[in-house]
Amino acid sequence: MIEKMKMVYVVSSVSKKDEMLDGLRDLGLLHLAEKKSPARAASERFTTLSKTAGVLLDYAPDKKSKGKEEAPILSDEQFEEMYQGVLAALDKKSALSQEMSAAGAEIERVKAWGDFAPAELKELKEAGYDLHFYRLAKNEFEMAEQDPEVKMIRLATIDKMDTVAVIGALPATIPAAEFAIPEKGISELTKEIEECQRQNAECDEILKKAAVYDASFQAQMLKAQNEENYSSASETAESDEDFVWISGYLPEEDLSKFKEAASVNKWAWAQEDVAEDDDQVPTKVKYGKVSGLIQPVFDILGILPGYRESDISLWFFLFFTLFFAMIIGDAGYGMLILIGTIVFAVKTKGEKKYSNIVYLLFVLSIATVIWGAITGTWFGMESAMNVPFLKALVIPSFANYPDYFGVTALAQQNTIMKFSFSVGAIQMALGSLISIKKKIAEKNLSWVADLGWLVAIVAMYLLSLYLVIGESINITPVFAMIGVAFLLVVLFGAMSPDRTFAQGLKAGLADAFTVFLNTISCFGNVMSYIRLFAVGMAGLAISQSFNGIAAGFHGPLIILAVVVVLIGHGLNIIMCFLSVVVHGVRLNVLEFSGQAGLEWTGIAYEPFKVNDKIIK
């Protein structure tokens, strides 16, 4: 259920601004209607801490090493002392890196001239010998030799070019690039690099010692983020000479708690219903014990229904469970997931309360075992049907090895495909009913168009059975149903409470071609549920293939057979999980949600409070 929100305005005197913000933060219920940027210092503190903690991960000790106690959480004073040392070390490492890079580049530039002492050349210059150095090509060297005014000494050859020392500069008529005398020689530059490396190693030691305090960094980051949120609220609050005020959204069921806090803190306040055109109202979903199991999936996908949209979490969970079971499709895989979940639950018992994701995995694995059992699929092994108990669990018309039950392969495939189409039609029809119920409550006449879509879904379902499975169906009434559905959608699809009947009818007729395309798309949506059959069969075929490969190894090669089975089934399980994301989630988020009128445009309800964990 999506909780109803109220718009609340809180007013206090200017002198008690901080007290008001502290009280609201302690209350932890008000989702600020507007959030301005925090003060720069507060924002930069969290950013710098986060960036520094990320850098220190490269210096962290090996977590697998034993015998090392976890570093204690530092006090604010101790952390700040350590933190400033880390920042200084990082800055110094950056400066040293630039120095080493510059020294290395200088060595590369002058190494062809050999190791010499620039200081001696300066002494010569001070003594009146203004020496300049050049590299000359053959023609340039001959020009210099022939010029009586050029006084030069020929030096060693570098890269097949003559090098010369000239007293005074060469005349402009001789094109040659002068060698710039470095400030330091190669020996001095090398020593400089070695000293930089030594200092860099000292900085690394500081960073390694600081890296063990990851928990302290996390604590300070949380504190900084809370300060950042507080600063944002402070910047958001408006004021004049006498009063300060702030507004936000509050769950209706928490209104009594707010009133109590307002009385204790002596706030002036007012509340009203959220405006119909307000598109910034946050969504707070109140999950049930069963529907709450799907919350981890929503969190992973980052989806949330809009405030004025329907809550389909329970239906999403039920259909997702079925899709998961059909796509994984193998009772053996389901048993592995179940065992892994049990092991994890046992290991974490007593540490904390089991999360919804643990219970979700229990449900998904058990559902997979059940589906795999009724289809007779155990690690893709046909020999499993020779076990009387496993064979007794199979529903013959669903059996993946139909020969054991006197069922033809074609009949079995048609049964699974019909089941897939039926699930799709039921889910999409349910989506239409959810939309109809919501629109009737809103007095929105476009519910009749959703009724038309409901008729279209039934018709497209029958058409799918006729075309794909070849069931004997009188096709004439089916096309009549499609025609009726088309008219209902065209005539009522554009109706809304803010339009007259004539305006809605005119807009609907204008969209007739779009409705025609959407009708064709409806058939495609029903047909898309065949992927439940196809993906499940693909997974079975892959597992059978690896089993067949492994069966070809005998004698000493049995070890290789085991490796093939383990790797093959491991890859297949991974691909099955990817298929769940690609196909199982899609059917819920697109086909089903589209029929229910969901666009997943929700803004998460994030009340102004002291967070107990870092919000990414």
QUINORSUL-V369122 format. One record per residue. N is the residue number from 1. SS is DSSP state (H for helix, E for strand, C for the rest). PHI is phi in whole degrees, 0 to 359 (NA if undefined). BURIAL is I if it has 16 or more other ideal C-beta (glycine too) atoms within 10 Angstrom, else O. Layout:
N_SS_PHI_BURIAL ; N_SS_PHI_BURIAL
This chain:
1_C_NA_O ; 2_E_270_I ; 3_C_289_I ; 4_C_285_O ; 5_E_251_I ; 6_E_238_I ; 7_E_271_I ; 8_E_238_I ; 9_E_242_O ; 10_E_242_I ; 11_E_232_I ; 12_E_213_I ; 13_E_284_O ; 14_H_302_O ; 15_H_293_O ; 16_H_249_I ; 17_H_300_I ; 18_H_297_O ; 19_H_297_O ; 20_H_296_I ; 21_H_294_I ; 22_H_298_O ; 23_H_294_I ; 24_H_295_I ; 25_H_293_I ; 26_H_294_O ; 27_H_294_I ; 28_C_65_O ; 29_C_236_I ; 30_C_271_I ; 31_E_272_I ; 32_E_298_I ; 33_C_292_I ; 34_C_220_O ; 35_C_232_O ; 36_C_276_O ; 37_C_294_O ; 38_C_288_I ; 39_C_301_O ; 40_H_301_O ; 41_H_297_O ; 42_H_294_I ; 43_H_291_I ; 44_H_292_O ; 45_H_300_I ; 46_H_295_I ; 47_H_299_O ; 48_H_294_O ; 49_H_300_I ; 50_H_297_O ; 51_H_295_O ; 52_H_294_I ; 53_H_299_I ; 54_H_294_O ; 55_H_296_O ; 56_H_293_I ; 57_H_300_O ; 58_H_289_O ; 59_H_251_I ; 60_C_291_O ; 61_C_292_O ; 62_C_296_O ; 63_C_293_O ; 64_C_281_O ; 65_C_292_O ; 66_C_261_O ; 67_C_85_O ; 68_C_257_O ; 69_C_282_O ; 70_C_290_O ; 71_C_296_O ; 72_C_288_O ; 73_C_286_O ; 74_C_283_I ; 75_C_290_O ; 76_H_302_O ; 77_H_293_O ; 78_H_296_O ; 79_H_295_I ; 80_H_297_O ; 81_H_297_O ; 82_H_294_I ; 83_H_296_I ; 84_H_296_O ; 85_H_295_O ; 86_H_294_I ; 87_H_299_O ; 88_H_296_O ; 89_H_294_I ; 90_H_293_I ; 91_H_297_O ; 92_H_294_I ; 93_H_298_I ; 94_H_295_O ; 95_H_294_O ; 96_H_296_I ; 97_H_298_O ; 98_H_294_O ; 99_H_297_I ; 100_H_295_I ; 101_H_294_O ; 102_H_294_O ; 103_H_295_I ; 104_H_297_O ; 105_H_295_O ; 106_H_292_I ; 107_H_298_I ; 108_H_297_O ; 109_H_288_O ; 110_H_257_I ; 111_H_299_O ; 112_H_294_O ; 113_H_271_I ; 114_C_85_O ; 115_C_271_O ; 116_C_220_O ; 117_C_257_O ; 118_H_303_O ; 119_H_296_O ; 120_H_293_O ; 121_H_294_I ; 122_H_294_O ; 123_H_296_O ; 124_H_298_O ; 125_H_296_O ; 126_H_293_O ; 127_C_277_O ; 128_C_105_O ; 129_C_259_O ; 130_C_275_O ; 131_E_273_O ; 132_E_232_I ; 133_E_240_I ; 134_E_221_I ; 135_E_248_I ; 136_E_239_I ; 137_C_285_O ; 138_H_303_O ; 139_H_295_O ; 140_H_294_I ; 141_H_295_I ; 142_H_296_O ; 143_H_297_I ; 144_H_293_I ; 145_H_296_O ; 146_H_279_O ; 147_C_275_O ; 148_C_292_O ; 149_C_276_O ; 150_C_272_I ; 151_C_252_O ; 152_E_221_I ; 153_E_239_O ; 154_E_280_O ; 155_C_251_O ; 156_C_293_O ; 157_C_280_O ; 158_E_234_O ; 159_C_51_O ; 160_C_63_O ; 161_E_239_I ; 162_E_282_I ; 163_E_251_I ; 164_E_223_I ; 165_E_252_I ; 166_E_241_I ; 167_E_277_O ; 168_C_86_O ; 169_C_277_O ; 170_C_293_I ; 171_C_294_O ; 172_C_297_O ; 173_C_288_O ; 174_C_255_I ; 175_C_287_O ; 176_C_208_I ; 177_C_270_O ; 178_E_281_O ; 179_E_278_I ; 180_C_283_O ; 181_C_291_I ; 182_C_288_I ; 183_C_289_O ; 184_C_228_I ; 185_C_278_I ; 186_H_299_I ; 187_H_300_O ; 188_H_292_I ; 189_H_294_I ; 190_H_296_O ; 191_H_296_O ; 192_H_296_I ; 193_H_296_I ; 194_H_298_O ; 195_H_294_O ; 196_H_296_I ; 197_H_296_O ; 198_H_296_O ; 199_H_295_I ; 200_H_296_I ; 201_H_296_O ; 202_H_297_O ; 203_H_297_I ; 204_H_299_O ; 205_H_296_O ; 206_H_298_I ; 207_H_291_I ; 208_H_296_O ; 209_H_294_O ; 210_H_283_I ; 211_H_295_I ; 212_C_285_I ; 213_C_262_I ; 214_H_300_O ; 215_H_299_O ; 216_H_293_I ; 217_H_297_I ; 218_H_298_I ; 219_H_296_I ; 220_H_289_I ; 221_H_295_I ; 222_H_297_I ; 223_H_297_I ; 224_H_294_I ; 225_H_292_I ; 226_H_296_I ; 227_H_294_I ; 228_H_296_I ; 229_H_295_I ; 230_H_296_I ; 231_H_298_I ; 232_H_298_I ; 233_H_296_I ; 234_H_296_I ; 235_H_290_O ; 236_H_286_I ; 237_C_302_I ; 238_E_261_O ; 239_E_202_O ; 240_C_230_O ; 241_C_293_O ; 242_C_246_O ; 243_E_235_O ; 244_E_231_I ; 245_E_214_I ; 246_E_209_I ; 247_E_231_I ; 248_E_187_I ; 249_E_257_I ; 250_E_225_I ; 251_E_302_I ; 252_H_302_O ; 253_H_289_O ; 254_H_262_I ; 255_H_298_O ; 256_H_295_O ; 257_H_296_O ; 258_H_295_I ; 259_H_299_O ; 260_H_297_O ; 261_H_295_I ; 262_H_297_I ; 263_H_293_O ; 264_H_294_O ; 265_H_271_I ; 266_C_59_O ; 267_C_270_I ; 268_E_271_O ; 269_E_208_I ; 270_E_213_O ; 271_E_221_O ; 272_E_208_O ; 273_E_292_O ; 274_C_292_I ; 275_C_292_O ; 276_C_297_O ; 277_C_265_O ; 278_C_281_O ; 279_C_258_O ; 280_C_250_O ; 281_C_291_I ; 282_C_286_I ; 283_E_253_I ; 284_C_240_I ; 285_E_268_I ; 286_C_262_O ; 287_C_278_I ; 288_C_274_O ; 289_C_297_O ; 290_C_273_O ; 291_H_297_I ; 292_H_295_I ; 293_H_292_I ; 294_H_274_I ; 295_H_303_I ; 296_H_302_I ; 297_H_293_I ; 298_H_300_I ; 299_H_295_O ; 300_H_295_O ; 301_H_283_O ; 302_C_70_O ; 303_C_246_I ; 304_C_204_I ; 305_C_294_I ; 306_C_293_I ; 307_C_302_I ; 308_C_263_I ; 309_C_268_I ; 310_C_274_I ; 311_C_270_I ; 312_C_248_I ; 313_H_301_I ; 314_H_295_I ; 315_H_294_I ; 316_H_302_I ; 317_H_298_I ; 318_H_297_I ; 319_H_289_I ; 320_H_298_I ; 321_H_299_I ; 322_H_296_I ; 323_H_298_I ; 324_H_301_I ; 325_H_297_I ; 326_H_290_I ; 327_H_284_I ; 328_H_296_I ; 329_C_72_I ; 330_C_238_I ; 331_H_297_I ; 332_H_297_I ; 333_H_296_I ; 334_H_299_I ; 335_H_295_I ; 336_H_297_I ; 337_H_296_I ; 338_H_295_I ; 339_H_297_O ; 340_H_299_O ; 341_H_293_I ; 342_H_296_O ; 343_H_300_O ; 344_H_297_O ; 345_H_296_O ; 346_H_293_O ; 347_H_294_O ; 348_C_264_O ; 349_C_298_O ; 350_C_91_O ; 351_C_284_O ; 352_C_197_O ; 353_C_292_O ; 354_C_301_O ; 355_C_277_O ; 356_H_300_I ; 357_H_293_I ; 358_H_293_I ; 359_H_296_I ; 360_H_297_I ; 361_H_295_I ; 362_H_301_I ; 363_H_295_I ; 364_H_296_I ; 365_H_292_I ; 366_H_295_I ; 367_H_298_I ; 368_H_294_I ; 369_H_298_I ; 370_H_297_O ; 371_H_296_I ; 372_H_297_I ; 373_H_292_I ; 374_H_284_I ; 375_H_261_I ; 376_C_72_I ; 377_C_248_I ; 378_C_230_I ; 379_C_56_I ; 380_C_67_I ; 381_C_266_I ; 382_H_294_O ; 383_H_298_O ; 384_H_298_I ; 385_H_284_I ; 386_H_273_O ; 387_C_268_O ; 388_H_307_O ; 389_H_296_O ; 390_H_293_I ; 391_H_294_I ; 392_H_292_O ; 393_C_280_I ; 394_C_279_I ; 395_C_272_O ; 396_H_311_I ; 397_H_290_I ; 398_H_258_I ; 399_C_296_I ; 400_C_283_I ; 401_C_237_I ; 402_H_295_I ; 403_H_299_O ; 404_H_287_O ; 405_H_235_I ; 406_C_69_O ; 407_C_247_I ; 408_C_285_O ; 409_H_298_O ; 410_H_295_O ; 411_H_296_O ; 412_H_295_I ; 413_H_297_O ; 414_H_297_I ; 415_H_295_I ; 416_H_294_I ; 417_H_295_I ; 418_H_297_I ; 419_H_298_I ; 420_H_297_I ; 421_H_298_I ; 422_H_295_O ; 423_H_300_I ; 424_H_297_I ; 425_H_296_I ; 426_H_296_O ; 427_H_294_I ; 428_H_292_I ; 429_H_296_I ; 430_H_298_I ; 431_H_300_I ; 432_H_296_I ; 433_H_295_O ; 434_H_298_I ; 435_H_293_I ; 436_H_299_I ; 437_H_300_O ; 438_H_294_I ; 439_H_288_I ; 440_H_297_O ; 441_H_296_O ; 442_C_272_O ; 443_C_59_O ; 444_C_257_I ; 445_C_293_I ; 446_C_292_I ; 447_H_299_I ; 448_H_294_I ; 449_H_294_I ; 450_H_294_I ; 451_H_297_I ; 452_H_298_I ; 453_H_295_I ; 454_H_298_I ; 455_H_297_I ; 456_H_297_I ; 457_H_297_I ; 458_H_298_I ; 459_H_296_I ; 460_H_293_I ; 461_H_296_I ; 462_H_296_I ; 463_H_295_I ; 464_H_296_I ; 465_H_297_I ; 466_H_291_O ; 467_H_279_O ; 468_H_270_O ; 469_H_265_O ; 470_C_81_O ; 471_C_290_O ; 472_C_280_O ; 473_C_227_O ; 474_C_289_O ; 475_H_283_O ; 476_H_299_O ; 477_H_298_O ; 478_H_296_I ; 479_H_292_O ; 480_H_296_O ; 481_H_298_I ; 482_H_296_I ; 483_H_296_O ; 484_H_297_O ; 485_H_300_I ; 486_H_301_I ; 487_H_296_O ; 488_H_298_I ; 489_H_291_I ; 490_H_296_I ; 491_H_285_I ; 492_H_241_I ; 493_C_296_I ; 494_C_260_I ; 495_C_289_I ; 496_C_199_O ; 497_C_301_O ; 498_C_266_O ; 499_C_237_I ; 500_C_284_O ; 501_H_300_O ; 502_H_295_O ; 503_H_296_O ; 504_H_295_I ; 505_H_295_I ; 506_H_297_O ; 507_H_294_O ; 508_H_294_I ; 509_H_296_O ; 510_H_293_O ; 511_C_262_O ; 512_H_301_O ; 513_H_293_O ; 514_H_298_O ; 515_H_296_I ; 516_H_300_O ; 517_H_294_O ; 518_H_293_I ; 519_H_295_I ; 520_H_296_O ; 521_H_297_O ; 522_H_299_I ; 523_H_297_I ; 524_H_297_O ; 525_H_295_I ; 526_H_295_I ; 527_H_296_I ; 528_H_296_I ; 529_H_288_I ; 530_H_294_I ; 531_H_298_I ; 532_H_298_I ; 533_H_288_I ; 534_H_294_O ; 535_H_293_I ; 536_H_299_I ; 537_H_292_O ; 538_H_295_I ; 539_H_298_I ; 540_H_296_I ; 541_H_297_O ; 542_H_294_I ; 543_H_296_I ; 544_H_295_I ; 545_H_296_O ; 546_H_294_I ; 547_H_297_I ; 548_H_295_O ; 549_H_297_O ; 550_H_296_I ; 551_H_294_O ; 552_C_280_O ; 553_C_262_I ; 554_C_227_O ; 555_H_62_O ; 556_H_298_O ; 557_H_280_O ; 558_H_298_O ; 559_H_297_O ; 560_H_296_O ; 561_H_298_I ; 562_H_297_O ; 563_H_298_O ; 564_H_299_I ; 565_H_296_I ; 566_H_296_O ; 567_H_293_O ; 568_H_300_I ; 569_H_290_I ; 570_H_298_O ; 571_H_296_O ; 572_H_296_I ; 573_H_297_I ; 574_H_298_O ; 575_H_294_O ; 576_H_296_I ; 577_H_296_I ; 578_H_297_O ; 579_H_295_I ; 580_H_299_I ; 581_H_294_O ; 582_H_288_O ; 583_H_258_I ; 584_H_298_I ; 585_H_289_I ; 586_H_302_O ; 587_H_301_I ; 588_H_280_I ; 589_H_282_I ; 590_H_256_O ; 591_H_301_I ; 592_H_294_I ; 593_H_297_I ; 594_H_298_I ; 595_H_292_I ; 596_H_277_I ; 597_C_81_I ; 598_C_267_I ; 599_C_244_O ; 600_C_53_O ; 601_C_259_O ; 602_C_294_I ; 603_C_257_O ; 604_E_298_O ; 605_C_286_I ; 606_C_232_O ; 607_C_293_I ; 608_C_288_I ; 609_C_200_I ; 610_C_275_O ; 611_C_284_O ; 612_C_261_O ; 613_C_209_O ; 614_C_290_O ; 615_C_267_O ; 616_C_287_O
